[in-house]
Amino acid sequence: MLTLTDIAHTYTPRKADDVQALRGVTLSAQPGEVTALVGPNGSGKSTLFRLVTGTLALQQGSVTMNGAAVRASRLGVVFQSPALDEQLTVFENLRTHAMLYGMQLRPVDLPADLIDALGLGEMLHSRVSALSGGYRRRVELAKALLPEPDLLVLDEPFTGLDVTVRDTFFRVLREITARRGLTTLLITHELAVAGICDRVVLLESGAIVADDTPARLLGEFGASVVEITTSDIPALEAALSAAGATALRLHARGLLAKSMTLKEVLAVVDERDSRIEDMHMRRPTLEDYFIARTGHAILMHDEDRRAA
């Protein structure tokens, strides 16, 4: 189990005021589970990544794995930026990485279960430059898992991947995590992926604002919500509030009616009103939850940026 206790970190620029990137962060990630660490830019995700992987010195608090300090031999890392030599084959990249751990790797030494799970068996002797973005990410994951670490940390691994490839990569990651009993910490701003992780930790301005399973975080919204797009947010808010409904601003033109059916909303809101542009029922998401807790989206809409 990965345990972070009372982590705080402050940057001291030469010609600017101090910046507190993290404040009193305490969390744990369990073996066999994928724990998502989610937050907008500037929330402290990158600083936490560097502290967990040991590339930044701790100023306050502790980072332990099963009660002891995290060692390189127990840590697998997938970085946001590509870390493959495109002119080498898949196997040559894996062999070069294994040398860092004193491993003399031959093709027959590769863990068959890992290579099969990642679908790399027929690509071992292909140049990385010939692979798609999704398969390059799989090679990165194979590299990280070669030393059989207890802890796997991934920093924004879905950058540049389309939704289908992202979902396939995540499914493989989750299967390997469960089968190997890995403690996996996934740092991401992809709330759609975080919503299917075993646990979600939400960061805002260097502090944890939520830490629980996706189902429990979304419990307050009920089974469904009604999203309304309108040109007159204040009028719609007033109408819903007068009817005793709870409304949540999603963005400059969007409002969410919580724990209400479409029929109940239509009893309050006239869908023929020219100010109503769209109205539909859907399941609540972690984006809804994040907005409810912080007052803004992780990725702001263009009109919200202009308003800000």
C-alpha positions in Angstrom: 0.0 0.0 0.0 1.2 3.5 -0.9 0.8 6.0 1.9 1.3 9.7 1.7 1.1 11.6 5.0 0.8 15.3 5.6 2.6 16.2 2.4 3.4 19.9 1.9 5.6 21.6 -0.7 6.5 25.2 -1.4 8.4 26.5 -4.4 10.6 29.6 -3.8 11.3 31.4 -7.1 14.2 33.8 -7.2 12.2 36.9 -8.3 8.6 36.0 -7.2 6.6 35.2 -4.2 6.6 31.7 -2.7 4.1 29.3 -4.3 2.6 26.6 -2.1 2.0 23.7 -4.4 0.7 21.2 -1.8 -0.7 21.6 1.7 -1.4 18.8 4.1 -2.0 16.0 1.5 -2.7 12.6 3.1 -3.9 9.7 1.0 -3.4 5.9 0.5 -3.6 3.6 -2.6 -4.4 0.0 -2.2 -2.8 -3.0 -3.9 -4.8 -4.5 -6.8 -6.5 -1.2 -7.4 -6.1 1.8 -9.7 -6.3 5.0 -7.8 -6.9 8.1 -9.9 -5.3 11.4 -8.8 -7.3 14.1 -10.6 -7.1 17.9 -10.7 -6.8 20.9 -13.0 -3.5 22.5 -14.1 -1.9 24.0 -11.0 -3.6 21.7 -8.5 -0.4 20.1 -7.4 -0.6 16.8 -9.4 2.9 17.2 -11.0 4.5 18.1 -7.7 2.9 15.0 -6.1 4.1 12.9 -9.0 7.7 14.1 -8.5 7.6 13.5 -4.7 6.3 10.0 -5.1 8.8 9.1 -7.7 11.7 10.6 -5.8 12.6 13.3 -8.4 11.8 16.0 -5.9 13.0 16.1 -2.3 10.4 16.0 0.4 10.0 19.2 2.5 7.3 17.9 4.8 5.5 14.6 5.4 6.3 11.1 4.3 5.9 8.8 1.3 6.0 5.1 2.1 5.2 1.8 0.4 4.1 -0.9 2.8 5.5 1.1 5.6 9.0 1.6 4.2 10.6 4.2 1.9 9.8 3.8 -1.8 12.9 2.3 -3.6 13.6 2.5 -7.3 13.5 -1.3 -7.6 9.9 -1.3 -6.3 8.7 1.5 -8.5 7.5 1.5 -12.1 6.9 4.8 -13.9 5.2 5.8 -17.1 6.0 9.5 -17.9 3.8 11.9 -19.8 6.5 12.6 -22.3 7.6 9.7 -24.6 10.6 7.8 -23.3 11.3 5.4 -26.1 14.0 5.3 -28.8 12.1 5.3 -32.0 15.0 3.8 -34.0 15.2 0.7 -31.8 12.8 -2.2 -31.9 10.3 -2.9 -29.1 12.5 -5.6 -27.7 15.7 -3.4 -27.9 13.9 -0.7 -25.9 12.9 -3.3 -23.3 16.4 -4.8 -23.2 18.0 -1.4 -22.8 15.6 -0.5 -19.9 16.3 -3.8 -18.2 20.0 -3.1 -18.1 19.3 -0.2 -15.7 18.2 -2.9 -13.2 21.2 -5.2 -13.9 19.0 -7.5 -16.0 20.4 -9.3 -19.1 17.3 -9.7 -21.2 16.8 -12.2 -24.0 13.5 -12.6 -25.9 12.9 -15.9 -24.1 13.2 -14.1 -20.8 10.3 -11.8 -21.4 7.3 -12.5 -19.1 4.9 -14.1 -21.4 1.8 -13.1 -19.4 2.8 -9.4 -19.6 3.6 -9.4 -23.3 0.4 -11.3 -24.1 -1.7 -9.0 -22.0 -0.3 -5.9 -23.8 -0.6 -7.6 -27.2 3.1 -7.0 -28.1 4.0 -10.5 -29.0 4.0 -9.9 -32.8 5.7 -6.5 -32.5 8.8 -7.3 -30.5 11.1 -6.9 -33.5 9.2 -3.9 -35.0 10.8 -0.5 -34.9 9.0 1.8 -32.4 8.7 4.4 -35.2 6.3 2.1 -37.0 3.9 1.7 -34.0 0.7 3.7 -33.3 0.5 6.0 -30.3 -1.5 3.4 -28.4 1.0 0.6 -28.9 3.9 2.9 -28.0 2.1 3.5 -24.7 1.9 -0.2 -24.2 5.6 -0.5 -24.7 6.1 2.2 -22.1 3.9 0.2 -19.7 5.9 -3.0 -20.4 9.1 -1.1 -19.6 7.7 0.1 -16.3 6.6 -3.4 -15.3 9.7 -5.4 -16.4 11.4 -5.1 -12.9 8.1 -6.4 -11.3 7.5 -3.3 -9.2 5.1 -3.1 -6.3 4.1 0.4 -7.2 3.2 1.7 -10.6 2.8 5.5 -11.2 1.5 6.9 -14.5 1.6 10.6 -15.3 -1.1 11.6 -17.9 -0.6 8.4 -19.9 -3.5 9.2 -22.3 -2.0 12.3 -23.8 -2.5 12.2 -27.5 -4.6 9.1 -27.6 -8.1 9.0 -29.0 -11.0 7.8 -26.8 -11.1 4.2 -28.2 -7.3 3.7 -27.8 -7.4 5.3 -24.3 -10.2 3.0 -23.1 -8.3 -0.1 -24.5 -5.1 1.0 -22.8 -6.9 1.6 -19.5 -8.6 -1.8 -19.6 -5.3 -3.5 -20.1 -3.8 -1.4 -17.2 -6.6 -2.4 -14.9 -6.4 -6.1 -15.7 -2.6 -6.1 -15.1 -3.0 -4.2 -11.8 -5.6 -6.7 -10.5 -3.7 -9.8 -11.6 -0.3 -8.7 -10.3 -1.6 -7.0 -7.1 0.0 -3.8 -8.1 -0.6 -0.5 -6.3 -1.3 1.8 -9.3 -1.5 5.6 -9.0 -2.9 7.2 -12.2 -2.4 10.9 -12.4 -4.8 12.4 -14.9 -7.2 15.1 -15.8 -9.4 12.6 -17.7 -12.5 12.4 -15.5 -14.1 9.9 -17.8 -11.3 7.4 -17.0 -11.2 8.4 -13.3 -14.8 7.6 -13.0 -14.1 3.9 -13.7 -11.1 3.6 -11.4 -11.4 1.9 -8.1 -10.8 5.1 -6.1 -10.6 8.8 -7.0 -8.6 11.5 -5.2 -9.5 15.1 -6.3 -7.0 17.8 -5.9 -7.7 21.5 -5.9 -5.2 24.3 -5.1 -2.8 21.8 -3.5 -5.3 20.2 -1.2 -7.5 17.1 -1.4 -11.2 18.0 -1.8 -12.5 14.4 -2.1 -11.2 10.9 -1.7 -13.6 8.0 -2.2 -15.0 5.5 -4.7 -16.7 7.1 -7.8 -20.0 5.6 -6.8 -19.9 7.2 -3.3 -18.8 10.5 -4.6 -21.7 10.6 -7.0 -24.3 9.3 -4.6 -25.5 12.8 -3.7 -26.7 13.3 -7.3 -29.0 10.4 -7.4 -29.4 8.0 -10.4 -29.9 10.8 -12.9 -29.6 14.6 -13.5 -31.2 16.9 -16.1 -28.8 19.2 -18.0 -30.3 22.4 -19.5 -28.6 24.7 -21.9 -30.1 28.2 -21.8 -29.4 31.8 -22.7 -30.7 33.0 -19.4 -29.1 31.1 -16.5 -30.3 33.5 -13.7 -34.0 33.1 -14.7 -33.8 29.4 -14.9 -32.0 29.2 -11.5 -34.7 31.3 -10.0 -37.5 29.1 -11.4 -35.9 25.9 -10.2 -35.1 27.4 -6.8 -38.7 28.6 -6.3 -39.8 25.0 -7.0 -37.4 23.7 -4.3 -35.0 22.2 -6.7 -31.2 22.2 -6.4 -29.4 23.6 -9.4 -25.7 23.6 -10.3 -24.1 25.9 -12.8 -22.0 23.8 -15.2 -20.7 26.7 -17.4 -21.8 30.0 -18.8 -24.9 28.5 -20.6 -25.4 25.2 -18.7 -27.3 24.3 -15.6 -27.8 21.0 -13.9 -30.9 20.0 -12.0 -29.9 17.5 -9.3 -31.9 14.4 -8.3 -34.8 15.3 -10.6 -36.5 13.5 -13.5 -37.1 15.2 -16.8 -40.8 15.1 -16.0 -40.2 17.0 -12.7 -38.1 19.6 -14.5 -40.7 20.1 -17.2 -43.3 20.8 -14.5 -41.1 23.9 -13.7 -39.5 24.8 -17.0 -41.3 25.4 -20.2 -39.3 23.6 -22.9 -40.9 25.8 -25.5 -39.4 28.9 -24.0 -37.1 30.4 -26.6 -34.4 30.8 -23.9 -34.2 27.0 -23.5 -31.7 25.7 -26.1 -31.4 22.0 -25.0 -32.6 19.8 -22.2 -31.8 16.1 -21.6 -31.5 13.6 -18.8 -28.2 11.8 -18.2 -26.1 10.1 -15.5 -24.1 12.3 -13.2 -20.4 12.5 -13.8 -17.2 13.3 -11.8 -17.1 16.6 -13.7 -20.5 17.4 -12.1 -19.1 16.5 -8.7 -15.9 18.6 -9.2 -17.9 21.6 -10.2 -20.1 21.2 -7.2 -17.1 21.1 -4.8 -14.9 23.8 -6.4 -17.2 26.0 -8.4 -15.4 25.4 -11.7 -14.7 22.7 -14.2 -11.4 20.9 -14.6 -11.2 22.0 -18.2 -13.0 25.3 -18.6 -15.3 26.0 -21.5 -14.3 28.9 -23.9 -17.2 31.1 -22.7 -16.1 30.5 -19.1 -12.6 31.6 -19.9 -13.9 34.8 -21.5 -16.1 35.5 -18.5 -13.2 34.9 -16.2 
